[in-house]
Amino acid sequence: MTKPPTVDALVADLVAQMEQQVPEHLLPHIAKPEHVATVLHTTVDALAQDRYRRRGLPWCKVGGRIRYLRADVLKFLADNRIGGPDAA
């Protein structure tokens, strides 16, 4: 009898699937807010509000400019997935 996959394993598998499905030209490894807003179908201003309220996606500040890491964006999406056959 096999054990069901853990939540961490399901999230890692989902991130790997998204890594293949999201083209790098839409979401580079180090992305500007404009890239992330396009992928998430939101606005740059909404991302700014999330940063101000200290919620939402993890972000970095590089030389005064805001950047998002592709891996963080995909992991955030996988962690916040609700429903579906593989959802935890």
N, CA, C and O atoms as a MOPAC input file, in Angstrom:
PM7 MOZYME 1SCF
protein

 N      0.85000 1    -1.18000 1     0.00000 1
 C      0.00000 1     0.00000 1     0.00000 1
 C      0.90000 1     1.25000 1     0.00000 1
 O      1.80400 1     1.37200 1     0.82700 1
 N      0.64900 1     2.14000 1    -0.90600 1
 C      1.47400 1     3.34100 1    -1.00100 1
 C      0.83700 1     4.48400 1    -0.23200 1
 O     -0.38300 1     4.57600 1    -0.09800 1
 N      1.69900 1     5.34300 1     0.26200 1
 C      1.22200 1     6.51700 1     0.99400 1
 C      0.78400 1     7.58700 1    -0.00200 1
 O      1.37100 1     7.70700 1    -1.07700 1
 N     -0.24300 1     8.36500 1     0.34500 1
 C     -0.61000 1     9.48100 1    -0.53500 1
 C      0.50400 1    10.52800 1    -0.52500 1
 O      1.22300 1    10.66200 1     0.46500 1
 N      0.64500 1    11.26400 1    -1.61800 1
 C      1.71500 1    12.27800 1    -1.66500 1
 C      1.48300 1    13.37100 1    -0.63000 1
 O      0.34400 1    13.71500 1    -0.31300 1
 N      2.57700 1    13.90700 1    -0.11300 1
 C      2.48400 1    14.98200 1     0.87600 1
 C      2.11800 1    16.28500 1     0.18000 1
 O      2.20400 1    16.39800 1    -1.04300 1
 N      1.71600 1    17.25000 1     0.96700 1
 C      1.38100 1    18.56900 1     0.43400 1
 C      2.60200 1    19.18300 1    -0.24200 1
 O      2.48500 1    19.77600 1    -1.31400 1
 N      3.77000 1    19.04500 1     0.37600 1
 C      4.99100 1    19.59000 1    -0.20600 1
 C      5.29000 1    18.96600 1    -1.56100 1
 O      5.71900 1    19.66100 1    -2.48300 1
 N      5.06700 1    17.66000 1    -1.69000 1
 C      5.31000 1    16.98000 1    -2.96000 1
 C      4.33000 1    17.45900 1    -4.02700 1
 O      4.71100 1    17.64200 1    -5.18300 1
 N      3.06500 1    17.66500 1    -3.64100 1
 C      2.07100 1    18.16500 1    -4.59300 1
 C      2.41200 1    19.57700 1    -5.06500 1
 O      2.28700 1    19.89100 1    -6.24800 1
 N      2.84300 1    20.42200 1    -4.13400 1
 C      3.22100 1    21.79300 1    -4.48600 1
 C      4.43100 1    21.79000 1    -5.40100 1
 O      4.46200 1    22.52800 1    -6.38500 1
 N      5.42900 1    20.97100 1    -5.09200 1
 C      6.62500 1    20.90100 1    -5.92900 1
 C      6.28400 1    20.41300 1    -7.32900 1
 O      6.83500 1    20.91500 1    -8.30800 1
 N      5.38900 1    19.44500 1    -7.43900 1
 C      4.97300 1    18.93900 1    -8.74800 1
 C      4.22300 1    20.01400 1    -9.53200 1
 O      4.43700 1    20.17300 1   -10.73400 1
 N      3.35600 1    20.73900 1    -8.86000 1
 C      2.60200 1    21.80700 1    -9.51200 1
 C      3.52700 1    22.92500 1    -9.98900 1
 O      3.34600 1    23.44700 1   -11.08900 1
 N      4.51000 1    23.29700 1    -9.17800 1
 C      5.48000 1    24.32300 1    -9.56900 1
 C      6.26100 1    23.85500 1   -10.79700 1
 O      6.51000 1    24.64500 1   -11.70800 1
 N      6.64800 1    22.58700 1   -10.82800 1
 C      7.38200 1    22.04900 1   -11.97400 1
 C      6.52700 1    22.09700 1   -13.24400 1
 O      7.03100 1    22.41400 1   -14.32200 1
 N      5.24700 1    21.78500 1   -13.11800 1
 C      4.34300 1    21.87000 1   -14.27400 1
 C      4.21400 1    23.30500 1   -14.76700 1
 O      4.26500 1    23.55600 1   -15.97100 1
 N      4.04900 1    24.24800 1   -13.84100 1
 C      3.91100 1    25.65100 1   -14.23100 1
 C      5.20800 1    26.17500 1   -14.83700 1
 O      5.17700 1    27.00600 1   -15.74500 1
 N      6.33700 1    25.70000 1   -14.34500 1
 C      7.63900 1    26.11700 1   -14.87100 1
 C      7.71700 1    25.81600 1   -16.36400 1
 O      8.30100 1    26.58700 1   -17.12500 1
 N      7.12800 1    24.69700 1   -16.78200 1
 C      7.12500 1    24.32100 1   -18.19400 1
 C      6.07600 1    25.07500 1   -18.98900 1
 O      6.26800 1    25.31900 1   -20.18000 1
 N      4.97000 1    25.45000 1   -18.35900 1
 C      3.85000 1    26.04400 1   -19.07900 1
 C      3.93700 1    27.55900 1   -19.22400 1
 O      3.39500 1    28.11400 1   -20.18000 1
 N      4.60400 1    28.23500 1   -18.30000 1
 C      4.69700 1    29.69700 1   -18.35700 1
 C      5.97000 1    30.06600 1   -19.12300 1
 O      7.07300 1    29.82300 1   -18.63500 1
 N      5.82900 1    30.64800 1   -20.31300 1
 C      7.02000 1    30.98300 1   -21.10600 1
 C      7.89600 1    32.01600 1   -20.40800 1
 O      7.40300 1    32.90200 1   -19.70900 1
 N      9.20100 1    31.88600 1   -20.61200 1
 C     10.14900 1    32.78300 1   -19.94800 1
 C     10.02400 1    34.22500 1   -20.43900 1
 O     10.34300 1    35.15300 1   -19.69600 1
 N      9.57000 1    34.43000 1   -21.67000 1
 C      9.42100 1    35.81500 1   -22.13500 1
 C      8.25000 1    36.52300 1   -21.42800 1
 O      8.22200 1    37.75200 1   -21.36500 1
 N      7.29300 1    35.76000 1   -20.90200 1
 C      6.20600 1    36.36900 1   -20.12500 1
 C      6.59700 1    36.60100 1   -18.68000 1
 O      6.18800 1    37.58700 1   -18.06800 1
 N      7.39300 1    35.68800 1   -18.13400 1
 C      7.81000 1    35.78100 1   -16.73900 1
 C      9.27600 1    35.37700 1   -16.63300 1
 O      9.58100 1    34.20500 1   -16.41300 1
 N     10.19700 1    36.35100 1   -16.78900 1
 C     11.62400 1    36.02800 1   -16.70100 1
 C     12.01000 1    35.57600 1   -15.28200 1
 O     11.21300 1    35.68300 1   -14.35100 1
 N     13.22700 1    35.07700 1   -15.13500 1
 C     13.68300 1    34.59900 1   -13.82500 1
 C     13.74000 1    35.72800 1   -12.80200 1
 O     13.48100 1    35.50200 1   -11.62000 1
 N     14.07400 1    36.93200 1   -13.23800 1
 C     13.98500 1    38.12500 1   -12.39500 1
 C     13.05000 1    39.07400 1   -13.13300 1
 O     13.41900 1    39.65900 1   -14.15200 1
 N     11.83500 1    39.21900 1   -12.61000 1
 C     10.76500 1    39.89100 1   -13.34400 1
 C     10.43700 1    41.26200 1   -12.77400 1
 O     10.50800 1    41.49200 1   -11.56600 1
 N     10.07900 1    42.15400 1   -13.66800 1
 C      9.57200 1    43.47200 1   -13.28700 1
 C      8.10500 1    43.32600 1   -12.87600 1
 O      7.45200 1    42.34700 1   -13.23900 1
 N      7.59200 1    44.29000 1   -12.12600 1
 C      6.17300 1    44.23900 1   -11.76000 1
 C      5.24800 1    44.14100 1   -12.97500 1
 O      4.18300 1    43.52700 1   -12.89700 1
 N      5.64900 1    44.74300 1   -14.09500 1
 C      4.82400 1    44.68900 1   -15.30800 1
 C      4.66000 1    43.25000 1   -15.80300 1
 O      3.58000 1    42.86100 1   -16.24500 1
 N      5.74300 1    42.46100 1   -15.72600 1
 C      5.67100 1    41.06100 1   -16.14600 1
 C      4.71900 1    40.28400 1   -15.24000 1
 O      3.85800 1    39.54100 1   -15.71100 1
 N      4.88800 1    40.46900 1   -13.94500 1
 C      4.07700 1    39.72600 1   -12.97400 1
 C      2.61000 1    40.12300 1   -13.10200 1
 O      1.73100 1    39.26200 1   -13.04100 1
 N      2.33600 1    41.40400 1   -13.27600 1
 C      0.95600 1    41.86600 1   -13.42400 1
 C      0.30700 1    41.23400 1   -14.65300 1
 O     -0.86700 1    40.86600 1   -14.61300 1
 N      1.05200 1    41.10900 1   -15.73000 1
 C      0.51000 1    40.49500 1   -16.94800 1
 C      0.16800 1    39.03300 1   -16.71000 1
 O     -0.90800 1    38.57600 1   -17.09700 1
 N      1.06300 1    38.30200 1   -16.08400 1
 C      0.84300 1    36.87600 1   -15.84900 1
 C     -0.32700 1    36.66000 1   -14.89200 1
 O     -1.12100 1    35.74000 1   -15.08600 1
 N     -0.44000 1    37.49500 1   -13.86600 1
 C     -1.49400 1    37.33000 1   -12.85900 1
 C     -2.79900 1    38.02100 1   -13.23800 1
 O     -3.78100 1    37.92900 1   -12.50200 1
 N     -2.82300 1    38.70700 1   -14.37300 1
 C     -4.01500 1    39.44000 1   -14.81400 1
 C     -4.46700 1    40.43800 1   -13.74800 1
 O     -5.63600 1    40.48700 1   -13.36500 1
 N     -3.51300 1    41.21700 1   -13.29000 1
 C     -3.78800 1    42.27000 1   -12.31500 1
 C     -3.05700 1    43.52600 1   -12.77400 1
 O     -2.58800 1    43.58600 1   -13.91100 1
 N     -2.95600 1    44.50700 1   -11.92300 1
 C     -2.28600 1    45.74900 1   -12.29100 1
 C     -1.01000 1    45.92900 1   -11.46300 1
 O     -0.83300 1    45.32600 1   -10.40500 1
 N     -0.14500 1    46.77100 1   -11.98300 1
 C      1.07500 1    47.12200 1   -11.25900 1
 C      0.70900 1    47.83000 1    -9.96600 1
 O      1.36500 1    47.63500 1    -8.94300 1
 N     -0.33400 1    48.65200 1   -10.00400 1
 C     -0.78300 1    49.35600 1    -8.79700 1
 C     -1.29200 1    48.38200 1    -7.72900 1
 O     -1.06700 1    48.60200 1    -6.53900 1
 N     -1.97100 1    47.31400 1    -8.13900 1
 C     -2.44500 1    46.31400 1    -7.17200 1
 C     -1.26400 1    45.60600 1    -6.51500 1
 O     -1.29400 1    45.33100 1    -5.31600 1
 N     -0.22600 1    45.31000 1    -7.29300 1
 C      0.98100 1    44.70500 1    -6.71800 1
 C      1.64100 1    45.66100 1    -5.72700 1
 O      2.13300 1    45.23400 1    -4.68300 1
 N      1.65000 1    46.95800 1    -6.05400 1
 C      2.22400 1    47.96100 1    -5.15500 1
 C      1.43700 1    48.02100 1    -3.84000 1
 O      2.02600 1    48.14000 1    -2.76600 1
 N      0.11200 1    47.93900 1    -3.93000 1
 C     -0.71200 1    47.93500 1    -2.71500 1
 C     -0.41600 1    46.70300 1    -1.85800 1
 O     -0.34500 1    46.79700 1    -0.63300 1
 N     -0.24200 1    45.55200 1    -2.50600 1
 C      0.09400 1    44.33800 1    -1.75900 1
 C      1.43700 1    44.48600 1    -1.05100 1
 O      1.58500 1    44.05200 1     0.09200 1
 N      2.41500 1    45.09600 1    -1.71900 1
 C      3.71500 1    45.32000 1    -1.07100 1
 C      3.56000 1    46.27100 1     0.10800 1
 O      4.13200 1    46.03800 1     1.17300 1
 N      2.79400 1    47.33600 1    -0.07200 1
 C      2.57800 1    48.32100 1     0.98900 1
 C      1.92100 1    47.66800 1     2.20900 1
 O      2.27300 1    47.96500 1     3.35100 1
 N      0.96800 1    46.78200 1     1.95000 1
 C      0.25100 1    46.09900 1     3.03000 1
 C      0.97900 1    44.85300 1     3.52800 1
 O      0.49600 1    44.15200 1     4.41700 1
 N      2.15200 1    44.58700 1     2.94000 1
 C      2.97700 1    43.44000 1     3.31400 1
 C      2.22000 1    42.12400 1     3.21600 1
 O      2.20700 1    41.32200 1     4.15000 1
 N      1.58900 1    41.92300 1     2.06200 1
 C      0.87900 1    40.67600 1     1.78300 1
 C      1.15800 1    40.30100 1     0.33100 1
 O      1.75600 1    41.07300 1    -0.41900 1
 N      0.72800 1    39.13700 1    -0.04100 1
 C      0.89100 1    38.72600 1    -1.43500 1
 C      2.26100 1    38.14700 1    -1.72300 1
 O      2.86300 1    37.48100 1    -0.88100 1
 N      2.73700 1    38.41000 1    -2.91400 1
 C      3.97600 1    37.81700 1    -3.41800 1
 C      5.22000 1    38.31700 1    -2.69700 1
 O      5.29300 1    39.48200 1    -2.30800 1
 N      6.20300 1    37.42800 1    -2.52000 1
 C      7.51200 1    37.90100 1    -2.04700 1
 C      8.16600 1    38.74000 1    -3.14200 1
 O      7.97200 1    38.47800 1    -4.32900 1
 N      8.93900 1    39.74600 1    -2.74300 1
 C      9.57800 1    40.62600 1    -3.71500 1
 C     10.94700 1    41.04300 1    -3.20500 1
 O     11.26300 1    40.89500 1    -2.02400 1
 N     11.74700 1    41.56500 1    -4.11500 1
 C     13.09300 1    42.03100 1    -3.79000 1
 C     13.21600 1    43.48100 1    -4.22200 1
 O     12.53400 1    43.93000 1    -5.14300 1
 N     14.08800 1    44.20000 1    -3.55000 1
 C     14.38900 1    45.56600 1    -3.95800 1
 C     15.85800 1    45.58300 1    -4.36300 1
 O     16.74200 1    45.32500 1    -3.54600 1
 N     16.10600 1    45.88900 1    -5.63300 1
 C     17.45600 1    45.89000 1    -6.18700 1
 C     17.73600 1    47.30000 1    -6.70100 1
 O     17.16200 1    47.72900 1    -7.70200 1
 N     18.61400 1    48.01100 1    -6.01600 1
 C     18.94500 1    49.36600 1    -6.45000 1
 C     17.74700 1    50.28400 1    -6.51400 1
 O     17.67100 1    51.14200 1    -7.39300 1
 N     16.81300 1    50.12200 1    -5.60300 1
 C     15.63000 1    50.97100 1    -5.58600 1
 C     14.51500 1    50.49800 1    -6.51200 1
 O     13.44800 1    51.11000 1    -6.55500 1
 N     14.74700 1    49.42600 1    -7.24500 1
 C     13.73900 1    48.89800 1    -8.16900 1
 C     13.15700 1    47.60400 1    -7.60800 1
 O     13.86900 1    46.79700 1    -7.01000 1
 N     11.86900 1    47.42100 1    -7.80600 1
 C     11.17100 1    46.23000 1    -7.32800 1
 C     11.31400 1    45.12700 1    -8.36000 1
 O     11.12100 1    45.35200 1    -9.55500 1
 N     11.65400 1    43.92600 1    -7.88900 1
 C     11.75900 1    42.75500 1    -8.75400 1
 C     11.13000 1    41.56200 1    -8.04900 1
 O     11.12600 1    41.46400 1    -6.82200 1
 N     10.60000 1    40.66100 1    -8.86500 1
 C     10.01900 1    39.41600 1    -8.37500 1
 C     10.80400 1    38.25800 1    -8.98000 1
 O     11.19500 1    38.31200 1   -10.14600 1
 N     11.03500 1    37.21800 1    -8.19400 1
 C     11.70200 1    36.03400 1    -8.70100 1
 C     10.65600 1    35.07600 1    -9.26400 1
 O      9.63600 1    34.81500 1    -8.62700 1
 N     10.91400 1    34.56100 1   -10.44800 1
 C      9.99200 1    33.62900 1   -11.11900 1
 C      9.62200 1    32.47600 1   -10.19100 1
 O      8.45100 1    32.11300 1   -10.08000 1
 N     10.61500 1    31.90600 1    -9.53000 1
 C     10.36300 1    30.76700 1    -8.63700 1
 C      9.40000 1    31.15100 1    -7.51200 1
 O      8.53600 1    30.35600 1    -7.14300 1
 N      9.54100 1    32.35900 1    -6.96500 1
 C      8.64700 1    32.81600 1    -5.89800 1
 C      7.21400 1    32.98800 1    -6.40400 1
 O      6.26100 1    32.63400 1    -5.71100 1
 N      7.06900 1    33.52700 1    -7.60400 1
 C      5.73200 1    33.74500 1    -8.17000 1
 C      5.03900 1    32.40300 1    -8.39300 1
 O      3.88000 1    32.23100 1    -8.01400 1
 N      5.74200 1    31.45900 1    -9.00300 1
 C      5.14100 1    30.15500 1    -9.27300 1
 C      4.82900 1    29.40600 1    -7.97900 1
 O      3.78700 1    28.75800 1    -7.87800 1
 N      5.71700 1    29.48600 1    -6.99300 1
 C      5.46100 1    28.82000 1    -5.70100 1
 C      4.27300 1    29.46100 1    -4.99300 1
 O      3.45400 1    28.76200 1    -4.39600 1
 N      4.17400 1    30.79500 1    -5.05600 1
 C      3.04300 1    31.48700 1    -4.44600 1
 C      1.72700 1    31.01400 1    -5.07100 1
 O      0.75400 1    30.76200 1    -4.36000 1
 N      1.70200 1    30.89600 1    -6.39500 1
 C      0.49300 1    30.42300 1    -7.06700 1
 C      0.15200 1    28.99500 1    -6.65400 1
 O     -1.00900 1    28.68300 1    -6.39200 1
 N      1.16000 1    28.13200 1    -6.59600 1
 C      0.91800 1    26.74200 1    -6.20500 1
 C      0.43900 1    26.65300 1    -4.75600 1
 O     -0.47100 1    25.88200 1    -4.45200 1
 N      1.04000 1    27.43300 1    -3.86800 1
 C      0.66000 1    27.41100 1    -2.45200 1
 C     -0.76200 1    27.91600 1    -2.22800 1
 O     -1.41400 1    27.51400 1    -1.26500 1
 N     -1.24300 1    28.77800 1    -3.09100 1
 C     -2.56200 1    29.38900 1    -2.90200 1
 C     -3.63500 1    28.79500 1    -3.80600 1
 O     -4.71200 1    29.37100 1    -3.95700 1
 N     -3.34300 1    27.65700 1    -4.40000 1
 C     -4.31000 1    26.99100 1    -5.27400 1
 C     -5.40600 1    26.35700 1    -4.43100 1
 O     -5.13900 1    25.76600 1    -3.38500 1
 N     -6.63400 1    26.48700 1    -4.89700 1
 C     -7.78500 1    25.92200 1    -4.20100 1
 C     -8.56500 1    25.08100 1    -5.20300 1
 O     -8.84400 1    25.53400 1    -6.31300 1
 N     -8.91300 1    23.87200 1    -4.81800 1
 C     -9.71900 1    23.00200 1    -5.66700 1
 C     -8.90300 1    22.26100 1    -6.70100 1
 O     -7.68600 1    22.42700 1    -6.78900 1
 N     -9.58100 1    21.44500 1    -7.48000 1
 C     -8.92000 1    20.65100 1    -8.49900 1
 C     -8.49900 1    19.30400 1    -7.93200 1
 O     -8.42700 1    19.13300 1    -6.71500 1
 N     -8.22300 1    18.35300 1    -8.80700 1
 C     -7.90000 1    17.00500 1    -8.34000 1
 C     -6.58300 1    16.90900 1    -7.58800 1
 O     -6.43900 1    16.04600 1    -6.72300 1
 N     -5.62000 1    17.76600 1    -7.89100 1
 C     -4.30700 1    17.69500 1    -7.23300 1
 C     -4.17000 1    18.69300 1    -6.10000 1
 O     -3.11100 1    18.76800 1    -5.47600 1
 N     -5.20400 1    19.45500 1    -5.82000 1
 C     -5.10800 1    20.48400 1    -4.78400 1
 C     -4.96100 1    19.82900 1    -3.42100 1
 O     -5.55400 1    18.78800 1    -3.13600 1
 N     -4.16500 1    20.46200 1    -2.60400 1
 C     -3.93600 1    19.92200 1    -1.25900 1
 C     -5.03500 1    20.33100 1    -0.31400 1
 O     -5.00600 1    19.96600 1     0.86100 1

